[in-house]
Amino acid sequence: MLETANGDFEVPETRVVGNALIVDIAGAAIAQTFSQANPVEGIALVSVTSLPNNQVQVTITGTDAPPVAEVTSEAQGLVLAVTLGDVNTVADEDAIEIVVTGEQDEGYNPSSASTATRTDTPLRDIPQSIQVVPREVLEDRKVRNLNEAAETVSGVARGGGLYGNGSITYNRIIRGFDQGFSGVTSFRNGFPDTDFFSLLPIGTIEQIEVLRGPASVLFGAGEPGGIINFITRQPLDEPYYNAAFEAGSYGLYQPSIDLSGPLTENDSVLYRFIANYQGSSDFQGFADSRLTTIAPSLTFNLGERTELDLYYEYTHLYANPSAAGTNTVILSDGSLPPRNFAPYYPGLSLLNVKVDRFGYSLEHELNSDWRIRNNVAINLTHFRNDVAGFPSTVEDDRFVGGFDASKDNYQRNNFFGQIDLVGEFGTGSISHQVLAGFDFNRFSNEGNNVDTDTPLPPLDIRNPNYDIPTPSYSTIPTFSDFNLLRRSYGVYLQDQIALLDNLKLLIGGRYDWVSTDLAVDLTTPGDVIDLSTRNDGAFSPRAGLVYQPSEDVALYASYTRSFAPLSGFDNTSTDADVIYEPSRGTQYEVGVKADFLDSRLSATIAAYHLTRTNVLTPDPDDPTRSIQTGEQRSQGIEFDVTGEILPGWNLILSYALTNAEVTKDNTFPQGNRLANVPENQASLWTTYTIQEGALEGLGFGLGLFYIGERQGNLDNSFQLGDYLRTDAALYYRRGRFRGAINIRNLFDVDEAAFAFSRTLVQRTEPFTIVSSVSWEF
């Protein structure tokens, strides 16, 4: 059974090579190769394999002579009626008939994701809002980082990227809640991967899965808005070779290769090797950055029931000075300084980040119903950051000062191990799919920093002087040296129950034990706060129901909770006995999922009520201390449509209405909106590819991204205005050739995109154009 874009086939031509009859079927795909030796007398081999550019090749090899095939198109699809070369010597019952039927190519509209349940469950059967951004969308938009990749997903707002090239992103906001401070901000293949200072090479990613709402039931500690899980590209069982080159604005150039295929004749060992090198500057001409990625992986098919996957990934970003060109300040009238003004000292800034990722995944099928999995994932990140920026004052809308100049070194290591069991069984007419498992996570963060002895001079917005003598660094700032170690253990159980053909119940629970050690040097050298081990525990439940009144419509409702441990000590008391409870997230969600146009187009609408409790707020009796009586709430509606409207016409449409506000606090008034959360946010990305004629393969893309007005801080003392950004694409795809021109911010919109404070704001990147070519061979 072959998959095609629309179920239609053109009758292919046949050709003969030696004793082999070969049929190439265009516009089709298969999930796995097929071969059978000696199916009938006179036929040595029948094989069906994938070729690049959505082609499938059927090869039928005769024993003594090439076979003969009559290819016809009938109601059930293509029919290849095959006989031996000498028809008179073959009995009718020895004829081979291969029927090719058409199924939908999912393209922009993947039907499943592993993130929500860790099982092979269609999205329609999961009582939670999940969006998948497939590789095809990443390629069409030519996204360069995870924030850009998630722009087409409703309810996901931009976080603050400290560095202009976007390789490192500080945080993201999902359903109104900042995801950047819970220790792990991104997941890789379902496992915790990075904290907020790490690299995410987009070239190794196959697709991105966004699970909105609390996810602790399977993924442990995290903020309540949701998680982003990126699925990496895996070894293929058919040869695949791709070479590409990109060049664009601000000195961008990026050669890359992607090689994959079997290393043995019986496909017992598969490999993949991805490598790229990116050089670029920033739009102000200061930064000179280099990003290197090397990612080999191997798959060992250890028999019919056992598979072992090994991977390693090396990523290195060196930017001298650090590409901080998108940082700016807000002037008193709400406007931004000119783009050519950089509120930092380039000569005193440096960024050097190295990340090593490696691990394995082992899966063994015990029988047809049960399988066991074991995974280990390790992330080692060394982060050096010389900073001469982050101003704190603006005088007369002209002089920017109060710079924080420091040299920072961090070593962040994350070790994760997991074992789980997945099985299916029935109790009478009710079927169960059960997941049970245990995981362990060890996260450490050790670092130190020093400040300059004297303040740096302010910068004149109209005439900045960046050339100053190199200052001396000897002042030890508060919390200069620290060592954080967090260990967590979790056990979880989940049952997906099919009560009826159209009624499905999902229940699950997880319990986590978290211990945290923290040692900090204060301003005085040797004055060390060594906090005793803090132990936290939390139970995270989930329950959901899916009702399908028809094959194409699913109604769902769910309840789920999350937790996030709070590390550190009481603000000024440094009292090791003050132990904060984990913050908790609680969500109620209802929604509708529907498929249209023979499942080529899917839509999801979700309404949710999400509360975060145990939020720190100043103690009214002693404002220098904090108590956990704060509460924040986010509620809203999200709407997403993805898929193919007509052959060649793809569409992603999203809208989110988010009401995120303070509901209890001793400092901020009730009703204040949460910072950087737009009440209205919408996006449209659409492409059209000409399907036939002389211009076949020529395509166009258009993107519109609207961000509504946001508050700049919890005090709601300043606002960030709304804006509409326009992207465009022009591409040509024919055979194995790919060429494209992608434009981001077509009309050069210059607005505040995210605010840490009034004096540390991220602005939108300027007009950028990138051209790319690639060849598959």
PyMOL commands that set and color helices and strands:
alter all, ss='L'
color gray80, all
select helices_A, chain A and resi 87-89+92-94+123-125+135-141+146-152+202-204+216-219+346-348
alter helices_A, ss='H'
color red, helices_A
select strands_A, chain A and resi 3-4+14-17+20-26+28-29+34-37+43-51+55-62+68-74+77-83+96-100+130-134+156-158+172-174+177-178+186-188+191-194+205-212+226-232+240-248+252-262+269-281+288-301+306-319+327-328+350-365+370-389+393-395+399-401+404-427+430-452+459-460+473-475+482-500+503-521+528-550+553-564+583-596+601-619+622-646+649-664+680-689+698-707+710-711+719-720+723-734+737-744+752-757+760-763+768-776
alter strands_A, ss='S'
color yellow, strands_A
deselect
rebuild
show_as cartoon
